[in-house]
C-alpha cells in the first residue's frame, strides 16, 4: 500500500481505518514505532520515522481507539 498526499507542514493528520482485516494493528504498530518494518520505510512529512526520537514523537501523537466501553447506568447518568 502506497499513498502520498500533500498538506501544509504541522497540519493535523487523521487516519480512518474502517475496513476489517486490513492491517489496522500492524499500521498502528508501525506508526507508533512499537516495531520497525522488515522492508521499506514509514515516513512523516518525508522524514523516516526511524530518524525521529521515539519519546518525542510519541509525546506529539495520540491514538484514539474506538473500542466500546460499557458503563453501568443510563447514558444520562454516565454523561453527567
C-alpha positions as CSV (number, residue, x, y, z in Angstrom):
1,X,0.0,0.0,0.0
2,X,1.5,3.3,-1.0
3,X,-0.4,6.6,-0.8
4,X,1.0,10.0,-0.6
5,X,-0.7,13.3,-0.1
6,X,0.5,16.9,0.3
7,X,-0.7,19.1,3.2
8,X,0.7,22.1,5.0
9,X,3.5,21.4,7.5
10,X,2.2,21.0,11.0
11,X,-1.4,20.3,10.0
12,X,-3.1,17.6,11.8
13,X,-3.5,14.2,10.1
14,X,-6.2,11.7,10.9
15,X,-6.2,8.1,9.7
16,X,-9.5,6.4,9.5
17,X,-9.1,2.7,9.0
18,X,-12.6,1.3,8.7
19,X,-12.1,-2.0,6.8
20,X,-11.9,-5.2,8.6
21,X,-8.7,-7.3,8.2
22,X,-6.8,-4.5,6.5
23,X,-3.8,-4.5,8.8
24,X,-5.0,-1.8,11.3
25,X,-3.0,-3.2,14.2
26,X,0.1,-3.5,12.0
27,X,-0.3,0.0,10.7
28,X,-0.7,1.5,14.2
29,X,2.3,-0.6,15.4
30,X,4.5,0.9,12.7
31,X,3.3,4.5,13.1
32,X,3.6,4.3,16.9
33,X,7.1,2.8,16.5
34,X,6.3,-0.3,18.5
35,X,8.4,-2.1,15.8
36,X,10.1,-1.2,12.6
37,X,9.3,-2.6,9.1
38,X,11.3,-5.5,7.9
39,X,11.5,-3.8,4.5
40,X,10.6,-0.3,3.2
41,X,10.2,2.8,5.3
42,X,7.4,4.7,7.0
43,X,7.7,8.5,6.6
44,X,6.1,11.5,8.1
45,X,6.5,14.7,6.1
46,X,9.1,12.9,4.1
47,X,11.2,12.0,7.2
48,X,11.6,8.3,8.0
49,X,10.1,7.6,11.4
50,X,13.2,5.7,12.4
51,X,15.1,9.0,12.2
52,X,12.8,10.6,14.8
53,X,13.3,10.5,18.6
54,X,10.7,7.9,19.7
55,X,9.9,9.5,23.0
56,X,9.5,13.0,21.5
57,X,7.4,11.6,18.6
58,X,5.1,9.7,20.9
59,X,4.6,12.8,23.1
60,X,3.2,14.6,20.0
61,X,0.9,11.8,18.7
62,X,-2.2,10.2,20.1
63,X,-4.2,7.1,19.3
64,X,-8.0,7.4,19.8
65,X,-9.4,3.9,19.9
66,X,-13.0,3.3,19.1
67,X,-13.4,0.2,21.3
68,X,-16.7,0.4,23.1
69,X,-16.7,0.9,26.8
70,X,-19.8,-0.2,28.7
71,X,-20.7,1.6,31.8
72,X,-23.3,0.9,34.4
73,X,-26.4,3.0,34.5
74,X,-28.1,5.1,31.8
75,X,-26.4,7.2,29.2
76,X,-27.6,10.3,31.0
77,X,-26.0,9.1,34.3
78,X,-22.7,8.4,32.6
79,X,-22.6,11.7,30.7
80,X,-23.5,14.0,33.6
